[in-house]
C-alpha cells in the first residue's frame, strides 16, 4: 500500500455537497475517469420506506408476514405509554426487530409536540427511546412526530434522540374518517405514485396505520397487498427501513473522498466522514465511469483506503 501511494501522481480532495435525489456527486474527473457517490445504495434509481404508525396489532399479524414473504422491511413507529402491555406484546416487538424491521419512536402519549414546552417534548421522546432500548437492546434511530406535526424546535430536540425524523410521507388508506385530509388510495393510484418515485429518482415514504383496524383502515385490503407485491417487483427500487435510507443520505452528504490516480492503473480512494460510526453504519456505493464502462463498488465511509484497478 505504501509504495502504491507514493507512486500516485494525481491527488484530488473534494468535500461532497448535498445534491438532488436523482443526482450523484462528482468527486473526480480526470483522463475520462469519474468517481461519484450514488444517490442510493447499490446505485438504485429510487428508494422506498414503508412506515407504520401507532402499533396496531394488524401491523404484526397481517402486514409484517406479508413483508417478510416479499423480502421487504418496514419501520414501525410505536407510542411509548403502555407499550408492550396490549396485544402488541414485547415478544412481538422484539420479533419484528430481530427479523430486520425497524422499531421507531412515535412519542410517549401521541401528543402534538409543537403545542407543548421543550422540556415536555424532550420527555416524550426520551422516555419512549429509553423504553424501547431496554427491550430490543438498542435505541430507536427514527422518530415520527405524532400527527406529522413539527417545527424547527421539535426537530432540534428530536436530533438528540435520533438520526432521522419523518418530515414527509404519503398517507395510504381507505377509511371514512381521515382527519388529516382525504387519503382514499386504490391500487392504480398507488402504482402511479410509486412509478413516479422511480421515474424521478426520489425517496418515497408511505404511512399506514392498520389494515382492518386503525385510523385509515382498508375497505379493500387486497389493494394494499398487491401494492406491496408491485413495489417489491420494481427493478431499481431500494425498499428498506426509514433509518437505512436516512443514514445513507446523511453519510453521502457528509462524506469526503480523497481520490488518487496511480501509474499502475489504479485508483486509491480514501473516505473521510465525521459522523458517529456507531449510529451511521450504511456502506456507500461509488460509481466509477471510464468511457463506456460503468462499475460500482461499496465502501465503508469510516474505513481504510480502497484500491480500485481500472479496467
PAVO-887247 format. One line per 8 residues: number of its first residue (from 1); their letters; for each residue z, y, x of N, C-alpha, C, O. Coordinates in pm, whole numbers, plus 50000, padded with zeros to 5 digits. Atoms other than C-alpha are relative to their C-alpha. Example, Ala and Ser with C-alpha at 12.3 -4.5 7.8 and 13.67 -1.06 7.14 Angstrom:
BEGIN
1 = as = 50000/49881/50089/50780/49550/51230/50000/50120/50090/50066/50118/50194 ~ 49994/49881/49918/50714/49894/51367/50073/50109/49923/50090/50220/49974
//
This chain:
BEGIN
1 = xxxxxxxx = 50000/49879/50083/50000/50000/50000/50000/50125/50086/49930/50222/50056 ~ 49991/49880/49917/50091/50244/50281/49866/50033/50063/49823/50149/50060 ~ 50129/49976/49937/49760/50201/50466/49897/50050/49899/49816/50137/49929 ~ 50096/49960/50102/49566/50233/50143/50023/50145/49961/49927/50221/49944 ~ 49971/49862/50037/49743/50556/50051/49956/50096/50110/49905/50204/50081 ~ 50037/49912/49891/49683/50701/50396/49850/50020/50011/49803/50122/50060 ~ 50145/49990/49989/49313/50631/50372/49936/50077/49887/49815/50103/49891 ~ 50057/49928/50114/49269/50816/50045/49958/50140/50043/50029/50208/50118
9 = xxxxxxxx = 50050/49869/49958/49063/51128/50080/49997/50103/49889/49962/50219/49911 ~ 50001/49904/50110/49096/51286/49739/50128/49982/49921/50162/49870/49883 ~ 49877/50005/50077/49417/51370/49557/49996/50106/49892/49972/50224/49919 ~ 50000/49907/50113/49438/51526/49215/50129/49981/49924/50168/49868/49895 ~ 49876/50009/50076/49760/51607/49029/49993/50099/49885/49995/50220/49905 ~ 50014/49914/50118/49730/51739/48675/50101/49957/49895/50101/49841/49856 ~ 49912/50034/50111/50005/51754/48409/49919/49984/49873/49820/50054/49852 ~ 50072/50024/50124/49895/51621/48073/50051/50093/49892/50170/50122/49884
17 = xxxxxxxx = 49964/49907/50107/49891/51853/47775/49990/49931/49866/49927/49825/49854 ~ 50016/50050/50136/49926/51793/47403/49855/50013/49959/49790/50113/49988 ~ 50140/50000/50041/49590/51704/47252/49990/49955/49856/50083/49893/49805 ~ 50019/50048/50136/49450/51641/46905/50002/49849/49995/49986/49781/50097 ~ 49985/50143/50017/49488/51292/46760/49882/49922/50055/49899/49811/50104 ~ 50118/50077/49967/49132/51192/46840/49945/50029/50139/49828/50003/50166 ~ 50047/49969/49865/49113/51307/47200/50094/49941/50103/50215/49939/50084 ~ 49921/50040/49886/49229/51159/47528/50027/50120/50088/49996/50233/50051
25 = xxxxxxxx = 49966/49891/49910/49349/51364/47822/49931/49977/50133/49959/49879/50202 ~ 50069/50013/49873/49120/51416/48120/50097/50028/50113/50166/50130/50112 ~ 49914/49978/49884/49309/51376/48448/49921/50001/50129/49969/50053/50230 ~ 50080/50002/49879/49032/51319/48698/49855/49983/49963/49821/49904/49875 ~ 50143/50014/50024/48656/51361/48705/49927/50033/50130/49884/50147/50152 ~ 50067/49979/49872/48504/51315/49048/49906/49884/50024/49937/49768/49995 ~ 50099/50104/49967/48196/51128/49160/49973/49911/49879/49961/49790/49892 ~ 50032/50069/50125/48128/51032/48798/50107/49901/49956/50079/49812/49876
33 = xxxxxxxx = 49888/50084/50043/48468/50864/48762/50101/50088/49929/50143/50190/49984 ~ 49900/49923/50072/48709/50991/48499/50113/49908/49956/50091/49791/49925 ~ 49882/50072/50045/49060/50881/48407/50067/50081/49890/50088/50202/49907 ~ 49932/49929/50109/49227/50969/48078/50102/49909/49935/50092/49787/49944 ~ 49903/50076/50078/49523/50861/47869/49945/49987/49859/49909/50087/49796 ~ 50051/50024/50134/49410/50702/47545/50093/50063/49897/50214/50067/49919 ~ 49914/49937/50101/49535/50878/47230/50095/49902/49934/50201/49941/49885 ~ 49914/50103/50056/49679/50547/47106/49998/49878/50090/49903/49857/50165
41 = xxxxxxxx = 49989/50119/49915/49791/50226/47272/49881/49907/49981/49832/49888/49870 ~ 50114/50091/50005/49513/49985/47360/49869/50070/49976/49768/50005/49949 ~ 50118/49919/50031/49264/50269/47315/49955/49979/49856/49835/49983/49827 ~ 50030/50014/50143/49285/50212/46940/49942/50131/49947/49969/50238/50001 ~ 50061/49881/50058/49087/50451/46724/50101/50082/49921/50090/50204/49915 ~ 49904/49931/50085/49382/50536/46499/50128/49916/49994/50132/49804/50045 ~ 49873/50070/50012/49741/50438/46419/50050/50006/49857/50018/50098/49782 ~ 49940/50006/50133/49931/50338/46106/50143/49954/50012/50172/49854/50078
49 = xxxxxxxx = 49860/50042/50010/50306/50324/46045/50036/49988/49853/50025/50085/49777 ~ 49960/50029/50138/50426/50166/45721/50151/50018/49991/50225/49941/50051 ~ 49857/49972/50007/50766/50312/45628/50051/49981/49858/49979/49997/49760 ~ 49937/50035/50128/51010/50221/45351/50137/50066/49994/50214/50058/50089 ~ 49876/49922/50014/51300/50430/45219/50102/49933/49909/50066/49860/49817 ~ 49886/50026/50088/51643/50364/45068/50055/49859/50004/50165/49836/49952 ~ 49943/50135/49989/51685/49991/45142/49999/49920/49873/50093/49844/49848 ~ 50013/50085/50119/51567/49839/44814/49989/49854/50043/49927/49823/50144
57 = xxxxxxxx = 50006/50142/49965/51610/49460/44815/49857/49949/49998/49825/49853/50068 ~ 50143/50035/49998/51237/49437/44735/49942/50004/50141/49854/49926/50176 ~ 50055/49982/49866/51174/49551/45088/50023/49876/50086/49939/49841/50168 ~ 49971/50122/49924/51340/49240/45231/49935/49877/49936/49878/49794/50006 ~ 50044/50122/50067/51241/48984/44969/49849/49994/49977/49792/49886/49977 ~ 50142/49998/50035/50883/49096/44893/49913/50058/50111/49813/49999/50150 ~ 50088/49928/49905/50747/49342/45148/50003/49936/50138/49897/49906/50193 ~ 49992/50051/49863/50876/49207/45481/49929/49865/50018/49858/49849/50117
65 = xxxxxxxx = 50073/50127/49982/50748/48849/45425/49848/50018/50000/49779/49951/50077 ~ 50145/49974/50001/50400/48981/45341/49957/50061/50133/49854/50022/50189 ~ 50033/49937/49873/50402/49198/45651/50004/49897/50114/49915/49894/50199 ~ 49989/50103/49896/50519/48909/45868/49877/49911/50001/49825/49879/50108 ~ 50114/50091/50009/50235/48690/45744/49872/50064/50050/49779/49995/50090 ~ 50119/49927/49957/49982/48961/45834/50012/50055/50142/49920/50119/50193 ~ 49980/49948/49866/50127/49043/46174/50030/50149/50003/50008/50214/50105 ~ 49966/49859/50008/50242/49387/46060/50150/50019/50017/50229/49930/49984
73 = xxxxxxxx = 49858/49968/49986/50573/49554/46142/50026/50137/49939/49953/50233/49963 ~ 49971/49876/50070/50734/49823/45931/50126/50067/50049/50200/50013/50132 ~ 49879/49923/49970/51005/50086/45956/50077/50018/49870/50025/50071/49773 ~ 49916/49997/50119/51293/50063/45707/50110/50103/50020/50202/50083/50099 ~ 49903/49891/49990/51490/50387/45665/50112/49974/49900/50090/49973/49779 ~ 49887/50044/50081/51837/50297/45536/50106/50108/49988/50129/50186/50080 ~ 49890/49907/50028/52117/50502/45379/50130/49938/50048/50158/49821/50020 ~ 49882/50055/49936/52446/50463/45564/50114/49960/49908/50170/49851/49924
81 = xxxxxxxx = 49883/50026/50083/52712/50480/45293/49979/49874/49917/49884/49865/49839 ~ 50010/50125/50074/52770/50133/45151/49899/49902/50055/49876/49797/49995 ~ 50105/50085/49944/52502/49983/45375/50056/49863/50035/50163/49852/50096 ~ 49959/50137/49971/52528/49605/45401/50092/49939/49897/50124/49820/49905 ~ 49904/50050/50098/52761/49574/45103/49933/49947/49873/49997/49877/49795 ~ 50070/50044/50120/52496/49509/44836/49909/49882/50029/49937/49799/50116 ~ 50094/50110/49984/52202/49275/44805/49936/49998/50139/49909/49891/50193 ~ 50055/49993/49865/52060/49400/45136/50117/49992/50098/50168/50093/50146
89 = xxxxxxxx = 49884/50024/49914/52333/49245/45349/49966/50026/50146/49850/50043/50183 ~ 50023/49978/49858/52381/49296/45719/49923/49885/50064/49846/49907/50157 ~ 50078/50113/49948/52245/48947/45785/49850/50025/49980/49769/49995/50067 ~ 50141/49971/50030/51920/49054/45620/49949/50115/50087/49837/50110/50137 ~ 50041/49885/49918/51909/49387/45805/49980/49956/50145/49881/49995/50208 ~ 50014/50050/49863/51967/49214/46140/49875/49912/50011/49805/49917/50112 ~ 50120/50084/50000/51694/48964/46049/49874/50085/50011/49783/50051/50086 ~ 50116/49911/49991/51447/49247/45994/49982/50052/50142/49871/50054/50195
97 = xxxxxxxx = 50005/49947/49864/51534/49394/46332/49952/49893/50099/49867/49920/50183 ~ 50036/50107/49906/51502/49060/46514/49855/49956/49982/49795/49903/50075 ~ 50139/50038/50026/51161/48999/46352/49902/50109/50045/49781/50096/50025 ~ 50086/49897/49945/51028/49317/46513/49980/50122/49914/49908/50214/49952 ~ 50006/49880/50083/51066/49561/46227/50100/50103/50053/50192/50069/50127 ~ 49912/49893/49955/51235/49895/46286/50099/50037/49892/50063/50049/49775 ~ 49897/49950/50092/51563/50000/46125/50023/50147/50033/50064/50181/50144 ~ 49989/49857/49979/51571/50377/46081/50114/50063/49921/50176/49999/49837
105 = xxxxxxxx = 49888/49923/50055/51823/50642/45977/49952/50088/49885/49862/50171/49902 ~ 50036/49921/50118/51800/50792/45625/50118/50081/49948/50127/50114/49830 ~ 49882/49921/50037/52128/50984/45629/50111/49913/49942/50090/49796/49909 ~ 49884/50074/50047/52475/50882/45513/50008/49994/49848/50039/49889/49791 ~ 49986/49995/50147/52468/50993/45147/49871/50040/49930/49873/50067/49809 ~ 50129/49960/50056/52099/51078/45092/50007/50139/49938/49960/50162/49827 ~ 49992/49861/50045/52174/51447/45059/49892/50083/50068/49844/50046/50175 ~ 50100/49910/49943/51929/51731/45123/50061/50070/50121/50150/50154/50106
113 = xxxxxxxx = 49939/49949/49877/52005/51818/45485/49981/50150/50018/50058/50213/50090 ~ 50020/49854/49989/51866/52171/45450/50108/50077/49927/50129/50195/49955 ~ 49906/49930/50087/52137/52254/45196/50145/49985/50042/50235/50029/49971 ~ 49862/50020/49956/52444/52158/45398/50018/50060/50139/49919/50078/50211 ~ 49974/49938/49870/52613/52312/45707/49959/49906/50115/49944/49785/50096 ~ 50044/50077/49883/52512/52199/46054/50095/49887/50034/50050/49777/50069 ~ 49904/50106/49970/52835/52005/46109/49984/49882/49904/50002/49767/49943 ~ 50019/50107/50098/52766/51810/45791/49870/49924/50026/49865/49802/50010
121 = xxxxxxxx = 50126/50068/49962/52406/51738/45896/50027/49904/50114/49982/49789/50113 ~ 49971/50083/49883/52536/51608/46226/50081/49877/49959/50057/49768/50010 ~ 49918/50113/50046/52793/51389/46049/49915/49899/49922/49931/49779/49941 ~ 50088/50089/50078/52531/51247/45806/49919/49909/50092/49904/49790/50065 ~ 50087/50076/49911/52311/51135/46093/50080/49916/50100/50043/49803/50130 ~ 49919/50070/49901/52580/51037/46342/50066/49876/49941/50063/49769/50002 ~ 49933/50114/50063/52772/50811/46102/49903/49885/49975/49935/49769/50001 ~ 50099/50104/50029/52458/50627/45997/49950/49935/50128/49936/49813/50135
129 = xxxxxxxx = 50048/50053/49873/52333/50590/46353/50102/49904/50061/50066/49796/50108 ~ 49896/50082/49939/52665/50451/46475/50022/49871/49922/50045/49765/49980 ~ 49981/50119/50082/52700/50211/46182/49888/49899/50025/49915/49780/50047 ~ 50113/50091/49977/52352/50065/46228/50009/49939/50140/49988/49819/50156 ~ 49991/50050/49863/52401/50036/46605/50108/49894/50015/50092/49799/50092 ~ 49889/50096/49989/52729/49849/46557/49962/49862/49948/50026/49763/49982 ~ 50041/50128/50058/52545/49575/46366/49875/49942/50065/49866/49821/50082 ~ 50125/50055/49945/52199/49546/46522/49996/50007/50153/49906/49952/50216
137 = xxxxxxxx = 49990/50000/49855/52304/49622/46879/49933/50116/50071/49940/50125/50193 ~ 50062/49882/49939/52110/49942/46938/49987/50107/49893/49980/50077/49773 ~ 50006/49891/50096/52088/50283/46778/49859/50014/49943/49762/49983/50012 ~ 50134/49976/50055/51800/50366/46542/49932/50114/50074/49996/50212/50112 ~ 50076/49901/49925/51525/50564/46711/49933/50103/49911/49888/50207/49959 ~ 50073/49911/50092/51376/50728/46400/50089/50044/49885/50180/49972/49843 ~ 49928/49944/50114/51509/50948/46122/49898/50046/49896/49797/50108/49930 ~ 50078/49945/50112/51357/51018/45780/50095/50086/49917/50181/50031/49849
145 = xxxxxxxx = 49911/49915/50079/51528/51322/45621/49987/49967/49851/49876/49956/49799 ~ 50006/50026/50144/51621/51247/45258/49917/50107/49928/49922/50225/49963 ~ 50088/49912/50078/51376/51400/45008/49889/50061/50086/49822/50155/50043 ~ 50098/49943/49907/51149/51466/45309/50025/50148/50021/49932/50227/50037 ~ 49960/49859/49995/51341/51793/45334/50062/50030/50137/50162/49970/50176 ~ 49951/49966/49867/51393/51951/45675/49956/50142/50035/49867/50198/49971 ~ 50042/49873/49942/51369/52275/45870/50027/49992/50150/50066/49887/50200 ~ 49981/50002/49856/51396/52374/46235/50140/49961/50041/50159/49890/50139
153 = xxxxxxxx = 49860/50033/49969/51775/52349/46232/50024/49850/49986/50086/49789/50073 ~ 49984/50144/50023/51766/51996/46088/49931/49920/50110/49985/49821/50159 ~ 50073/50072/49896/51504/51887/46341/50074/50007/50133/50077/49908/50207 ~ 49925/49986/49875/51711/52023/46631/50119/49903/50003/50144/49838/50104 ~ 49884/50090/50005/52018/51828/46518/49954/49854/50002/50016/49770/50068 ~ 50051/50138/50003/51813/51515/46445/49961/49952/50139/49972/49833/50168 ~ 50042/50038/49866/51686/51520/46803/50117/49949/50085/50095/49884/50187 ~ 49884/50050/49929/52042/51447/46916/50019/49850/49977/50087/49783/50055
161 = xxxxxxxx = 49975/50138/50040/52027/51107/46746/49874/49915/49992/49881/49800/49949 ~ 50125/50075/50017/51663/51001/46760/49895/50051/50098/49913/50154/50163 ~ 50116/49952/49923/51333/51025/46944/49890/50049/49907/49793/50109/49953 ~ 50107/49964/50093/51130/51085/46627/50056/50026/49861/50149/49958/49816 ~ 49964/49968/50138/51164/51242/46283/49873/49994/49916/49770/50051/49953 ~ 50117/50006/50088/50928/51162/45999/49985/50134/49928/50066/50168/49842 ~ 50024/49870/50060/50785/51500/45903/49872/50005/49918/49839/50108/49860 ~ 50120/50007/50084/50466/51387/45731/49986/49855/49954/50026/49763/50026
169 = xxxxxxxx = 50015/50132/50054/50382/51090/45514/49907/50003/49880/49889/50107/49816 ~ 50081/50020/50120/50150/50958/45244/50082/49915/49905/50101/49795/49927 ~ 49922/50074/50097/50361/50861/44944/49911/49907/49918/49809/49949/49865 ~ 50074/50098/50078/50238/50544/44774/50090/49945/49890/50208/49919/49912 ~ 49923/50058/50110/50348/50414/44436/49927/50019/49869/49827/50091/49860 ~ 50061/49992/50132/50267/50375/44069/50104/50021/49891/50077/49994/49774 ~ 49897/49976/50098/50593/50469/43899/49966/50117/49909/49877/50196/49940 ~ 50028/49895/50098/50602/50702/43600/50080/50128/50027/50046/50235/49975
177 = xxxxxxxx = 49916/49883/49973/50870/50938/43734/50011/50017/50151/50091/49949/50215 ~ 50009/49988/49856/50793/51056/44085/50097/50103/50057/50159/50078/50161 ~ 49906/49899/49951/50997/51373/44126/49947/50083/50116/49976/50202/50125 ~ 50052/49929/49883/50815/51466/44448/49849/50017/49989/49781/50027/50091 ~ 50143/49983/50018/50469/51503/44299/49934/49869/49960/49982/49762/49996 ~ 50069/50119/50048/50228/51262/44138/49946/49918/50117/49879/49971/50206 ~ 50043/50083/49890/50160/50966/44364/49940/49869/49949/49944/49769/50021 ~ 50059/50125/50048/49986/50708/44146/49882/49965/50089/49784/50039/50096
185 = xxxxxxxx = 50102/50036/49901/49776/50524/44402/49951/49859/49972/50026/49763/49982 ~ 50059/50132/50019/49540/50240/44320/49934/49955/50129/49930/50030/50227 ~ 50056/50056/49878/49366/50017/44573/49883/50081/50055/49880/50107/50175 ~ 50110/49919/49944/49042/50219/44602/50049/50128/50068/49997/50166/50172 ~ 49948/49877/49941/49242/50536/44670/50067/49973/50135/50051/50051/50229 ~ 49933/50033/49874/49449/50366/44940/49900/49961/50108/49915/49998/50224 ~ 50104/50036/49903/49142/50215/45106/49928/50124/50051/49900/50135/50170 ~ 50068/49878/49961/48972/50553/45106/50085/50081/50097/50034/50138/50193
193 = xxxxxxxx = 49909/49924/49913/49278/50714/45264/50005/49939/50140/49989/50011/50238 ~ 49989/50060/49868/49314/50461/45547/49866/50002/50073/49863/50013/50196 ~ 50131/49987/49936/48938/50465/45611/49985/50137/50064/49929/50150/50173 ~ 50007/49865/49945/48966/50840/45662/50086/50015/50124/50048/50085/50219 ~ 49913/49997/49883/49256/50793/45905/49928/49941/50121/49933/49998/50230 ~ 50071/50065/49889/49047/50555/46117/49880/50083/50042/49855/50101/50161 ~ 50118/49919/49969/48735/50770/46093/50036/50124/50082/49965/50160/50175 ~ 49963/49873/49936/48919/51084/46204/50091/49980/50122/50128/50078/50187
201 = xxxxxxxx = 49917/50025/49883/49129/50916/46475/50140/50055/49989/50190/50113/50085 ~ 49868/49942/50023/49465/51014/46327/50109/49893/49991/50083/49773/49996 ~ 49884/50086/50021/49813/50869/46282/50037/50011/49852/50079/50118/49805 ~ 49964/50003/50141/49872/50770/45920/50138/49941/49982/50171/49840/50043 ~ 49865/50048/50030/50225/50725/45788/50014/49988/49849/49995/50086/49777 ~ 49980/50019/50143/50292/50575/45446/50149/49992/49968/50229/49954/50053 ~ 49863/50007/50048/50613/50596/45242/50002/49924/49868/49933/49962/49773 ~ 49983/50080/50121/50711/50335/44982/50150/49978/49981/50225/49971/50079
209 = xxxxxxxx = 49860/50034/50026/51045/50268/44812/50009/49852/49962/50042/49769/50046 ~ 49995/50139/50041/51031/49947/44608/49868/49955/49942/49775/50034/49926 ~ 50117/50056/50065/50774/49718/44454/50027/49981/49851/49953/50033/49767 ~ 49961/50021/50139/50945/49605/44134/50122/50081/49961/50163/50083/49845 ~ 49885/49914/50022/51238/49840/44170/49983/50122/50090/49897/50123/50177 ~ 50009/49883/49913/51293/50182/44326/49930/50116/49933/49880/50105/49821 ~ 50047/49874/50056/51172/50536/44275/49854/49996/49960/49817/50054/49858 ~ 50143/49998/50028/50800/50468/44284/49945/49857/49990/49845/49823/50052
217 = xxxxxxxx = 50038/50141/50012/50776/50102/44183/49857/49988/49948/49799/50082/49895 ~ 50142/50021/50022/50436/49949/44128/49971/49934/49865/50033/49835/49829 ~ 50045/50058/50126/50268/49883/43796/49910/49879/50027/49913/49781/49953 ~ 50089/50110/49960/50010/49661/43969/50028/49972/50148/49962/50027/50235 ~ 49957/50021/49862/50178/49526/44281/49893/49938/50088/49896/49953/50210 ~ 50108/50057/49920/49868/49336/44388/49919/50108/50072/49858/50081/50176 ~ 50067/49890/49931/49720/49675/44475/50060/50021/50138/49989/50040/50236 ~ 49936/49976/49871/49977/49716/44749/49981/49882/50095/49956/49901/50214
225 = xxxxxxxx = 50022/50117/49913/49948/49360/44879/49858/50000/50056/49838/49967/50173 ~ 50138/49996/49951/49571/49400/44903/49978/50114/50097/49895/50105/50187 ~ 50008/49890/49902/49615/49732/45080/50051/49954/50136/49990/49984/50238 ~ 49949/50050/49873/49829/49562/45344/49899/49908/50067/49878/49917/50188 ~ 50101/50089/49945/49565/49293/45390/49883/50080/50058/49832/50048/50166 ~ 50113/49919/49955/49294/49556/45422/50035/50073/50129/49955/50075/50223 ~ 49958/49928/49880/49490/49760/45676/50006/49906/50120/49965/49942/50231 ~ 49987/50095/49891/49562/49451/45884/49864/49954/50053/49853/49911/50167
233 = xxxxxxxx = 50133/50048/49961/49191/49367/45892/49916/50105/50072/49811/50072/50127 ~ 50082/49892/49947/49067/49705/46016/49997/49997/50153/50100/49998/50219 ~ 50018/49999/49856/48928/49699/46367/50030/50139/50055/49987/50240/49999 ~ 49970/49873/49935/49061/49969/46596/50119/50073/49941/50144/50189/49977 ~ 49882/49936/50059/49374/50041/46387/50125/49937/50062/50147/49817/50052 ~ 49874/50044/49939/49706/50017/46574/50110/50017/49897/50158/50128/49875 ~ 49902/49996/50109/49955/49929/46298/50134/49947/50052/50153/49826/50065 ~ 49870/50036/49943/50311/49932/46436/50107/50093/49942/50078/50173/49853
241 = xxxxxxxx = 49890/49922/50055/50650/50091/46373/49986/50149/50030/49910/50190/50119 ~ 50003/49855/49984/50706/50463/46344/50046/50040/50141/49984/50126/50204 ~ 49947/49963/49868/50912/50479/46665/49902/49967/50111/49894/50042/50209 ~ 50094/50038/49895/50647/50299/46870/49888/50103/50015/49854/50142/50126 ~ 50108/49901/49992/50370/50543/46781/50056/50133/50049/49995/50199/50133 ~ 49940/49873/49958/50602/50842/46820/50032/49998/50149/50009/50098/50218 ~ 49967/50010/49857/50719/50719/47162/49874/50009/50085/49872/50079/50186 ~ 50125/49997/49923/50363/50661/47284/49946/50142/50009/49908/50189/50116
249 = xxxxxxxx = 50056/49865/50003/50251/51007/47177/50084/50096/50086/50029/50182/50154 ~ 49913/49913/49919/50554/51174/47338/49980/49971/50149/49974/50063/50230 ~ 50023/50035/49860/50503/50983/47662/49867/50055/50051/49858/50108/50161 ~ 50132/49951/49960/50134/51072/47670/50001/50150/50021/49933/50202/50110 ~ 49993/49855/49988/50220/51438/47621/50081/50045/50121/50053/50149/50180 ~ 49909/49959/49893/50494/51445/47885/49965/49943/50136/50013/49991/50239 ~ 50030/50068/49875/50344/51217/48149/49898/50077/50084/49805/50137/50030 ~ 50099/49948/49907/50161/51343/48458/49950/49884/50086/50023/49789/50114
257 = xxxxxxxx = 50060/50103/49916/49926/51133/48670/49953/50061/50131/49887/50165/50133 ~ 50058/49967/49870/49854/51162/49039/49894/49894/50028/49924/49776/50042 ~ 50113/50092/49983/49510/51008/49092/49940/50023/50137/49896/50134/50168 ~ 50054/49991/49865/49392/50936/49448/49879/49906/50012/49887/49788/49978 ~ 50123/50077/49981/49038/50820/49527/49990/49957/50146/50005/50040/50236 ~ 49999/50056/49866/49004/50593/49832/49863/49948/50040/49786/49905/49955 ~ 50129/50050/49952/48708/50493/50051/49978/49853/49967/49864/49809/49952 ~ 50013/50143/50028/48782/50127/49978/49946/49974/49859/49927/49858/49820
265 = xxxxxxxx = 50050/50016/50135/48654/50191/49626/50109/49979/49898/50087/49916/49795 ~ 49887/50019/50091/48994/50203/49462/50056/50135/49957/50037/50237/50024 ~ 49921/49886/50045/49198/50450/49262/50147/49960/50011/50186/49849/49973 ~ 49856/50018/50001/49570/50482/49323/50056/50098/49898/50046/50220/49916 ~ 49954/49918/50112/49729/50609/49003/50152/49995/49997/50212/49889/49978 ~ 49855/49991/49997/50088/50730/49020/50048/50080/49878/50021/50199/49869 ~ 49949/49927/50118/50258/50819/48687/50133/50067/50030/50212/50019/50112 ~ 49872/49932/49993/50543/51065/48658/50038/50044/49859/49960/50111/49792
273 = xxxxxxxx = 49956/49967/50136/50745/51104/48337/50148/50032/50003/50227/49956/50060 ~ 49862/49953/49995/51070/51294/48284/50083/49953/49881/50201/49988/49871 ~ 49926/50048/50116/51169/51122/47958/50099/49891/50040/50095/49841/50152 ~ 49900/50104/49975/51456/50874/47931/49936/49862/49985/49897/49825/49874 ~ 50066/50131/50009/51314/50528/48015/50076/49898/49916/50021/49794/49880 ~ 49925/50090/50087/51592/50364/47814/49960/50017/49853/49977/49926/49772 ~ 50041/49972/50139/51458/50526/47496/49850/49990/49983/49802/49948/49878 ~ 50147/50001/50007/51087/50551/47574/49949/49881/50083/49950/49885/50206
281 = xxxxxxxx = 50033/50126/49933/50960/50203/47655/49856/49955/49977/49821/49842/50012 ~ 50139/50038/50026/50594/50206/47550/49916/50013/50126/49925/50114/50195 ~ 50100/49981/49894/50328/50138/47814/49892/50096/49953/49869/50110/49833 ~ 50112/49911/50031/50044/50390/47830/49869/49932/50037/49861/49859/50135 ~ 50133/50055/49974/49678/50293/47813/49914/50106/50066/49897/50216/50013 ~ 50093/49912/49931/49444/50454/48064/49858/49956/49973/49828/49837/49971 ~ 50142/50027/50017/49072/50481/48000/49929/50048/50126/49937/50166/50160 ~ 50069/49968/49875/48862/50470/48320/49851/49983/49978/49804/49875/49941
289 = xxxxxxxx = 50145/50002/50023/48495/50558/48298/49926/50029/50130/49961/50120/50205 ~ 50091/49978/49888/48227/50530/48564/49859/49969/49951/49822/49853/49933 ~ 50133/50019/50056/47876/50586/48438/50008/49939/49862/50073/49993/49772 ~ 50001/50070/50129/47816/50342/48153/50119/49907/49985/50140/49850/49878 ~ 49888/50093/50003/48125/50140/48241/50125/50070/49947/50157/50181/49991 ~ 49875/49948/50055/48443/50199/48040/50100/49887/49993/50078/49787/49924 ~ 49898/50103/49997/48756/49997/48107/50136/50062/49971/50156/50183/49987 ~ 49865/49952/50028/49121/50023/48007/50101/49917/50079/50081/49798/50102
297 = xxxxxxxx = 49887/50070/49940/49442/49935/48185/50128/50060/49943/50130/50177/49903 ~ 49870/49953/50046/49805/49963/48077/50089/50026/50120/50089/49950/50217 ~ 49908/49966/49892/50062/50131/48299/50138/50031/49943/50152/50069/49827 ~ 49864/49960/50032/50436/50185/48293/50013/50147/50042/50002/50177/50160 ~ 49993/49858/49963/50479/50566/48277/50115/50033/50094/50119/50141/50153 ~ 49886/49978/49910/50802/50527/48476/49990/49910/50124/50082/49904/50206 ~ 50011/50103/49898/50668/50264/48715/49940/50046/50132/49920/50165/50156 ~ 50056/49978/49866/50525/50233/49064/49850/50030/49990/49789/50008/49886
305 = xxxxxxx = 50145/49975/50000/50171/50339/49162/49921/49874/49969/49961/49763/50004 ~ 50089/50111/50037/49892/50122/49028/49870/50015/50077/49812/50124/50081 ~ 50128/49998/49929/49586/50031/49237/49894/49941/49908/49908/49828/49859 ~ 50109/50046/50085/49265/50003/49038/49871/50002/50081/49832/50106/50134 ~ 50125/50010/49924/48946/49880/49205/49882/50024/49907/49864/49952/49809 ~ 50116/49966/50081/48634/50036/49062/49893/49891/50010/49873/49832/50116 ~ 50105/50101/50003/48356/49802/48961/49863/50064/50018/49762/49995/50019
//
